[in-house]
Amino acid sequence: MNAFGRRSVPGDTAGEDVPVHVSPALADDLSGLPAAYGDAGTAGVFRDESVDYASRIRAAGGQAELHAWAGGFHGFDALFPQARVSAAARRAGTDWLGRVLSPAADVREL
């Protein structure tokens, strides 16, 4: 977790010792996780962490789909919901959920 993220954790958990339930990317072992979806803006403060997390899930044998949205920043889709990139980001996440939650879905195929 980067310095910005550590400062953003409320209460007694702020600082270097952020628990893995606050930031799962800090866990040593990412095996056995369900399929994961992530997205980040290329200008987002958590972009590198998102890429690293998805890469580590894949390296542990899991399934992770990651989208990096050009020019997006943290929260871009909520702050500017009418922007094309925001609509595309929401659509991608919704499509992924549809594939994963489909009764016929086999996450090994995702």
Rosetta constraint file for C-alpha pairs under 8 A:
AtomPair CA 1 CA 5 HARMONIC 5.83 0.50
AtomPair CA 1 CA 6 HARMONIC 6.45 0.50
AtomPair CA 1 CA 23 HARMONIC 7.54 0.50
AtomPair CA 1 CA 25 HARMONIC 7.63 0.50
AtomPair CA 1 CA 26 HARMONIC 7.05 0.50
AtomPair CA 1 CA 49 HARMONIC 6.85 0.50
AtomPair CA 2 CA 6 HARMONIC 6.36 0.50
AtomPair CA 2 CA 46 HARMONIC 7.70 0.50
AtomPair CA 2 CA 49 HARMONIC 7.85 0.50
AtomPair CA 3 CA 7 HARMONIC 6.26 0.50
AtomPair CA 4 CA 8 HARMONIC 6.24 0.50
AtomPair CA 4 CA 45 HARMONIC 7.64 0.50
AtomPair CA 5 CA 9 HARMONIC 6.66 0.50
AtomPair CA 5 CA 46 HARMONIC 7.84 0.50
AtomPair CA 6 CA 14 HARMONIC 5.62 0.50
AtomPair CA 6 CA 15 HARMONIC 5.14 0.50
AtomPair CA 6 CA 16 HARMONIC 6.58 0.50
AtomPair CA 6 CA 18 HARMONIC 7.08 0.50
AtomPair CA 7 CA 14 HARMONIC 5.87 0.50
AtomPair CA 7 CA 15 HARMONIC 6.35 0.50
AtomPair CA 8 CA 14 HARMONIC 7.07 0.50
AtomPair CA 9 CA 13 HARMONIC 6.28 0.50
AtomPair CA 9 CA 14 HARMONIC 4.83 0.50
AtomPair CA 9 CA 15 HARMONIC 7.75 0.50
AtomPair CA 9 CA 18 HARMONIC 7.87 0.50
AtomPair CA 10 CA 14 HARMONIC 5.85 0.50
AtomPair CA 13 CA 17 HARMONIC 6.87 0.50
AtomPair CA 13 CA 18 HARMONIC 5.55 0.50
AtomPair CA 13 CA 19 HARMONIC 7.23 0.50
AtomPair CA 14 CA 18 HARMONIC 6.45 0.50
AtomPair CA 18 CA 22 HARMONIC 6.69 0.50
AtomPair CA 18 CA 23 HARMONIC 7.12 0.50
AtomPair CA 19 CA 23 HARMONIC 6.64 0.50
AtomPair CA 19 CA 26 HARMONIC 7.71 0.50
AtomPair CA 20 CA 24 HARMONIC 4.66 0.50
AtomPair CA 20 CA 25 HARMONIC 7.08 0.50
AtomPair CA 20 CA 26 HARMONIC 5.48 0.50
AtomPair CA 20 CA 27 HARMONIC 5.52 0.50
AtomPair CA 23 CA 27 HARMONIC 7.92 0.50
AtomPair CA 25 CA 49 HARMONIC 7.52 0.50
AtomPair CA 25 CA 53 HARMONIC 5.41 0.50
AtomPair CA 29 CA 60 HARMONIC 7.71 0.50
AtomPair CA 30 CA 56 HARMONIC 6.94 0.50
AtomPair CA 30 CA 57 HARMONIC 5.57 0.50
AtomPair CA 30 CA 60 HARMONIC 6.08 0.50
AtomPair CA 30 CA 62 HARMONIC 7.91 0.50
AtomPair CA 31 CA 57 HARMONIC 6.76 0.50
AtomPair CA 31 CA 60 HARMONIC 4.99 0.50
AtomPair CA 31 CA 61 HARMONIC 6.48 0.50
AtomPair CA 31 CA 62 HARMONIC 6.39 0.50
AtomPair CA 32 CA 61 HARMONIC 7.99 0.50
AtomPair CA 32 CA 62 HARMONIC 6.83 0.50
AtomPair CA 33 CA 57 HARMONIC 7.77 0.50
AtomPair CA 33 CA 62 HARMONIC 6.55 0.50
AtomPair CA 34 CA 62 HARMONIC 7.31 0.50
AtomPair CA 34 CA 63 HARMONIC 7.39 0.50
AtomPair CA 35 CA 62 HARMONIC 6.71 0.50
AtomPair CA 35 CA 63 HARMONIC 4.86 0.50
AtomPair CA 35 CA 64 HARMONIC 5.81 0.50
AtomPair CA 35 CA 100 HARMONIC 7.79 0.50
AtomPair CA 35 CA 107 HARMONIC 6.50 0.50
AtomPair CA 36 CA 54 HARMONIC 7.83 0.50
AtomPair CA 36 CA 63 HARMONIC 6.29 0.50
AtomPair CA 36 CA 64 HARMONIC 4.64 0.50
AtomPair CA 36 CA 65 HARMONIC 6.31 0.50
AtomPair CA 37 CA 64 HARMONIC 5.75 0.50
AtomPair CA 37 CA 65 HARMONIC 4.89 0.50
AtomPair CA 37 CA 66 HARMONIC 5.94 0.50
AtomPair CA 37 CA 93 HARMONIC 7.35 0.50
AtomPair CA 37 CA 96 HARMONIC 7.43 0.50
AtomPair CA 38 CA 50 HARMONIC 6.83 0.50
AtomPair CA 38 CA 54 HARMONIC 7.45 0.50
AtomPair CA 38 CA 64 HARMONIC 7.52 0.50
AtomPair CA 38 CA 65 HARMONIC 6.23 0.50
AtomPair CA 38 CA 66 HARMONIC 4.70 0.50
AtomPair CA 38 CA 67 HARMONIC 6.39 0.50
AtomPair CA 39 CA 50 HARMONIC 7.24 0.50
AtomPair CA 39 CA 66 HARMONIC 5.36 0.50
AtomPair CA 39 CA 67 HARMONIC 4.54 0.50
AtomPair CA 39 CA 68 HARMONIC 5.69 0.50
AtomPair CA 39 CA 69 HARMONIC 7.36 0.50
AtomPair CA 39 CA 89 HARMONIC 7.73 0.50
AtomPair CA 40 CA 44 HARMONIC 6.25 0.50
AtomPair CA 40 CA 46 HARMONIC 7.12 0.50
AtomPair CA 40 CA 47 HARMONIC 5.36 0.50
AtomPair CA 40 CA 50 HARMONIC 6.82 0.50
AtomPair CA 40 CA 66 HARMONIC 7.95 0.50
AtomPair CA 40 CA 67 HARMONIC 6.43 0.50
AtomPair CA 40 CA 68 HARMONIC 4.99 0.50
AtomPair CA 40 CA 69 HARMONIC 6.13 0.50
AtomPair CA 40 CA 72 HARMONIC 7.15 0.50
AtomPair CA 40 CA 73 HARMONIC 7.34 0.50
AtomPair CA 40 CA 74 HARMONIC 7.04 0.50
AtomPair CA 41 CA 47 HARMONIC 6.43 0.50
AtomPair CA 41 CA 68 HARMONIC 5.39 0.50
AtomPair CA 41 CA 69 HARMONIC 4.53 0.50
AtomPair CA 41 CA 70 HARMONIC 6.09 0.50
AtomPair CA 41 CA 71 HARMONIC 6.10 0.50
AtomPair CA 41 CA 72 HARMONIC 3.72 0.50
AtomPair CA 41 CA 73 HARMONIC 4.74 0.50
AtomPair CA 41 CA 74 HARMONIC 6.41 0.50
AtomPair CA 41 CA 76 HARMONIC 7.66 0.50
AtomPair CA 42 CA 47 HARMONIC 6.28 0.50
AtomPair CA 42 CA 68 HARMONIC 5.82 0.50
AtomPair CA 42 CA 69 HARMONIC 5.72 0.50
AtomPair CA 42 CA 70 HARMONIC 5.25 0.50
AtomPair CA 42 CA 71 HARMONIC 5.47 0.50
AtomPair CA 42 CA 72 HARMONIC 5.58 0.50
AtomPair CA 42 CA 73 HARMONIC 6.69 0.50
AtomPair CA 43 CA 47 HARMONIC 7.22 0.50
AtomPair CA 43 CA 70 HARMONIC 7.64 0.50
AtomPair CA 43 CA 71 HARMONIC 5.68 0.50
AtomPair CA 43 CA 72 HARMONIC 5.53 0.50
AtomPair CA 43 CA 73 HARMONIC 4.76 0.50
AtomPair CA 43 CA 74 HARMONIC 7.60 0.50
AtomPair CA 44 CA 72 HARMONIC 6.44 0.50
AtomPair CA 44 CA 73 HARMONIC 4.02 0.50
AtomPair CA 44 CA 74 HARMONIC 4.72 0.50
AtomPair CA 45 CA 73 HARMONIC 7.21 0.50
AtomPair CA 45 CA 74 HARMONIC 6.45 0.50
AtomPair CA 46 CA 50 HARMONIC 6.11 0.50
AtomPair CA 46 CA 74 HARMONIC 7.37 0.50
AtomPair CA 47 CA 51 HARMONIC 6.32 0.50
AtomPair CA 47 CA 68 HARMONIC 7.75 0.50
AtomPair CA 48 CA 52 HARMONIC 6.11 0.50
AtomPair CA 49 CA 53 HARMONIC 5.97 0.50
AtomPair CA 50 CA 54 HARMONIC 6.23 0.50
AtomPair CA 50 CA 66 HARMONIC 7.83 0.50
AtomPair CA 51 CA 55 HARMONIC 6.10 0.50
AtomPair CA 51 CA 66 HARMONIC 7.24 0.50
AtomPair CA 52 CA 56 HARMONIC 6.07 0.50
AtomPair CA 53 CA 57 HARMONIC 6.22 0.50
AtomPair CA 54 CA 58 HARMONIC 6.29 0.50
AtomPair CA 54 CA 64 HARMONIC 5.43 0.50
AtomPair CA 54 CA 65 HARMONIC 7.09 0.50
AtomPair CA 54 CA 66 HARMONIC 6.62 0.50
AtomPair CA 55 CA 59 HARMONIC 6.11 0.50
AtomPair CA 55 CA 64 HARMONIC 7.73 0.50
AtomPair CA 56 CA 60 HARMONIC 6.14 0.50
AtomPair CA 57 CA 61 HARMONIC 6.57 0.50
AtomPair CA 57 CA 62 HARMONIC 5.12 0.50
AtomPair CA 57 CA 63 HARMONIC 6.64 0.50
AtomPair CA 57 CA 64 HARMONIC 6.40 0.50
AtomPair CA 58 CA 62 HARMONIC 4.79 0.50
AtomPair CA 58 CA 63 HARMONIC 5.69 0.50
AtomPair CA 58 CA 64 HARMONIC 6.22 0.50
AtomPair CA 63 CA 107 HARMONIC 7.45 0.50
AtomPair CA 63 CA 108 HARMONIC 7.32 0.50
AtomPair CA 63 CA 110 HARMONIC 6.98 0.50
AtomPair CA 69 CA 85 HARMONIC 7.03 0.50
AtomPair CA 69 CA 89 HARMONIC 7.43 0.50
AtomPair CA 72 CA 76 HARMONIC 5.76 0.50
AtomPair CA 72 CA 85 HARMONIC 7.72 0.50
AtomPair CA 75 CA 79 HARMONIC 6.17 0.50
AtomPair CA 76 CA 80 HARMONIC 5.73 0.50
AtomPair CA 76 CA 81 HARMONIC 7.59 0.50
AtomPair CA 76 CA 86 HARMONIC 6.79 0.50
AtomPair CA 77 CA 81 HARMONIC 5.02 0.50
AtomPair CA 77 CA 83 HARMONIC 7.68 0.50
AtomPair CA 77 CA 85 HARMONIC 7.56 0.50
AtomPair CA 77 CA 86 HARMONIC 4.33 0.50
AtomPair CA 77 CA 87 HARMONIC 7.39 0.50
AtomPair CA 77 CA 89 HARMONIC 7.22 0.50
AtomPair CA 77 CA 90 HARMONIC 7.57 0.50
AtomPair CA 78 CA 86 HARMONIC 7.73 0.50
AtomPair CA 80 CA 86 HARMONIC 6.79 0.50
AtomPair CA 81 CA 86 HARMONIC 5.47 0.50
AtomPair CA 81 CA 87 HARMONIC 6.65 0.50
AtomPair CA 82 CA 86 HARMONIC 6.64 0.50
AtomPair CA 82 CA 87 HARMONIC 6.68 0.50
AtomPair CA 83 CA 87 HARMONIC 6.40 0.50
AtomPair CA 84 CA 88 HARMONIC 6.13 0.50
AtomPair CA 85 CA 89 HARMONIC 6.07 0.50
AtomPair CA 86 CA 90 HARMONIC 6.24 0.50
AtomPair CA 87 CA 91 HARMONIC 6.08 0.50
AtomPair CA 88 CA 92 HARMONIC 6.09 0.50
AtomPair CA 89 CA 93 HARMONIC 6.34 0.50
AtomPair CA 90 CA 94 HARMONIC 6.10 0.50
AtomPair CA 91 CA 95 HARMONIC 5.95 0.50
AtomPair CA 92 CA 96 HARMONIC 6.17 0.50
AtomPair CA 93 CA 97 HARMONIC 6.27 0.50
AtomPair CA 94 CA 98 HARMONIC 6.19 0.50
AtomPair CA 95 CA 99 HARMONIC 6.32 0.50
AtomPair CA 96 CA 100 HARMONIC 6.16 0.50
AtomPair CA 97 CA 101 HARMONIC 5.76 0.50
AtomPair CA 98 CA 102 HARMONIC 5.75 0.50
AtomPair CA 99 CA 105 HARMONIC 6.18 0.50
AtomPair CA 99 CA 110 HARMONIC 7.95 0.50
AtomPair CA 100 CA 105 HARMONIC 5.62 0.50
AtomPair CA 100 CA 106 HARMONIC 7.46 0.50
AtomPair CA 100 CA 107 HARMONIC 6.41 0.50
AtomPair CA 100 CA 110 HARMONIC 7.69 0.50
AtomPair CA 101 CA 105 HARMONIC 6.55 0.50
AtomPair CA 105 CA 109 HARMONIC 7.90 0.50
AtomPair CA 106 CA 110 HARMONIC 7.25 0.50
